[in-house]
């Protein structure tokens, strides 16, 4: 069962999609929701399909969740699409993922524009195939002036890489005399991260039931509420998003206070 507090998950789970949506809209929303989209491969193998078939189905879930998040008024949605460790997967799976990403980016751009979604990527650009990077850059530039949902895709991303890169950036500033070591604090380090200018996630959702963070936004989620569901990503629907948000809205966020 999902991690929960306040109204129990069984009580919330009796509500239909429309009821959950109305409930979510009647309460303060999380400003930033992050999702570890897990279970594509297991979804496929459980159906006797090749693992890559699950990634194709997962794109449909991305589309529906992006729509739902924007429609209810969530400001930021970060999706963990491809980690820096994922390059170690079988080469045919990685190449299929890259091809799928290329096609999906081109296909989704008209809808992103129609919904005024601003697209941004966090992660290291080095090592990304040139054509994939070119198409990513095109969508980022094309949507830069949009004023709706801020959609962040964590691609070739690792939280430890991000923190290392931030430290290197600050170290260069110190070495070149722009910054004193004593001036380095949480605020300056936060500004050196890939997510500079983005509020920390209020809610982190992980699908497929795994109870780990998988090197995702380790700095940013210090006080983020966690919600884990056994539902695999290709089966994750707007109702699941509303259920996670409704559960979040029942929690008492103390940020270290008693």
TAWO-V642072 format. One record per residue. SS is DSSP state (@ for helix, = for strand, . for the rest). PSI is psi in radians with two decimals (* if undefined). Layout:
<<SS & PSI> <SS & PSI>>
//
This chain:
<<. & 2.67> <. & 2.61> <. & 2.46> <. & 2.86> <. & 2.94> <. & -2.27> <. & 2.29> <. & 2.67> <@ & -0.74> <@ & -0.68> <@ & -0.79> <@ & -0.63> <@ & -0.21> <. & -0.20> <. & 2.51> <. & 3.03> <@ & -0.77> <@ & -0.74> <@ & -0.73> <@ & -0.71> <@ & -0.77> <@ & -0.68> <@ & -0.78> <@ & -0.75> <@ & -0.30> <. & -0.07> <. & 2.84> <. & 2.32> <. & 2.65> <. & 2.37> <. & -0.63> <= & 2.15> <= & 2.29> <= & 2.53> <= & 2.23> <= & 1.87> <. & 1.62> <. & 2.62> <. & 0.12> <@ & -0.86> <@ & -0.75> <@ & -0.61> <@ & -0.75> <@ & -0.84> <@ & -0.53> <. & -0.29> <. & 0.19> <. & 0.39> <. & 2.75> <. & 2.62> <@ & -0.65> <@ & -0.40> <@ & -0.55> <@ & -0.59> <@ & -0.66> <@ & -0.72> <@ & -0.58> <@ & -0.53> <@ & -0.63> <@ & -0.67> <@ & -0.67> <@ & -0.83> <@ & -0.82> <@ & -0.63> <@ & -0.67> <@ & -0.77> <@ & -0.85> <@ & -0.75> <@ & -0.76> <@ & -0.66> <@ & -0.57> <@ & -0.17> <. & 0.29> <. & 2.35> <. & -0.68> <= & 2.36> <= & 2.07> <= & 2.20> <= & 2.22> <= & 1.72> <= & -0.69> <= & 2.05> <= & 2.85> <@ & -0.38> <@ & -0.32> <@ & -0.27> <@ & -0.30> <@ & -0.04> <. & 2.90> <. & 2.44> <@ & -0.65> <@ & -0.58> <@ & -0.73> <@ & -0.79> <@ & -0.65> <@ & -0.71> <@ & -0.73> <@ & -0.72> <@ & -0.72> <@ & -0.72> <@ & -0.78> <@ & -0.86> <@ & -0.73> <@ & -0.71> <@ & -0.82> <@ & -0.73> <@ & -0.59> <@ & -0.26> <@ & -0.80> <@ & -0.71> <@ & -0.64> <@ & -0.70> <@ & -0.74> <@ & -0.56> <. & 0.11> <. & 0.68> <. & 2.30> <= & 2.14> <= & 2.39> <= & 2.61> <= & 2.38> <= & 2.38> <. & 3.06> <. & 2.23> <. & -0.42> <. & 2.38> <. & -0.18> <. & 2.34> <. & 2.42> <@ & -0.72> <@ & -0.66> <@ & -0.79> <@ & -0.66> <@ & -0.75> <@ & -0.65> <@ & -0.84> <@ & -0.64> <@ & -0.78> <@ & -0.71> <@ & -0.82> <@ & -0.72> <@ & -0.53> <. & 0.08> <. & -0.54> <. & 0.00> <. & 2.64> <. & 0.16> <. & -2.42> <. & 2.36> <= & 1.93> <= & 2.01> <= & 2.25> <= & 2.07> <= & 1.87> <= & 2.28> <= & 0.79> <= & 2.44> <. & 2.31> <@ & -0.63> <@ & -0.69> <@ & -0.78> <@ & -0.76> <@ & -0.70> <@ & -0.80> <@ & -0.67> <@ & -0.75> <@ & -0.70> <@ & -0.70> <@ & -0.78> <@ & -0.66> <@ & -0.68> <@ & -0.73> <@ & -0.68> <@ & -0.80> <@ & -0.56> <. & 0.12> <. & 0.19> <. & -0.22> <. & 2.42> <. & 2.55> <@ & -0.64> <@ & -0.24> <@ & -0.18> <. & 2.13> <. & -3.04> <@ & -0.67> <@ & -0.83> <@ & -0.69> <@ & -0.70> <@ & -0.66> <@ & -0.37> <@ & -0.12> <. & 2.89> <. & -0.50> <. & 0.36> <. & 2.26> <. & -0.08> <. & 2.27> <. & 2.61> <. & 2.60> <. & 2.41> <. & -0.58> <= & 2.26> <= & 2.14> <= & 2.33> <= & 2.26> <. & 2.94> <. & 0.17> <. & 0.04> <. & 2.35> <. & 1.08> <. & 2.87> <. & -0.33> <. & 0.75> <. & 0.74> <. & 2.06> <. & 0.79> <. & -0.64> <. & -0.77> <. & -0.40> <. & 0.42> <. & -0.67> <. & 0.43> <. & 2.46> <= & 2.40> <= & 2.48> <= & 2.05> <= & 2.33> <. & 2.51> <. & -0.21> <. & 2.26> <. & 2.66> <@ & -0.75> <@ & -0.35> <@ & -0.02> <. & 2.20> <. & 2.98> <@ & -0.64> <@ & -0.67> <@ & -0.69> <@ & -0.80> <@ & -0.68> <@ & -0.76> <@ & -0.75> <@ & -0.71> <@ & -0.70> <@ & -0.77> <@ & -0.71> <. & -0.24> <. & -0.11> <. & 2.66> <. & 1.79> <. & 1.96> <. & -0.28> <. & 0.75> <. & -0.17> <. & 2.78> <. & *>>
//
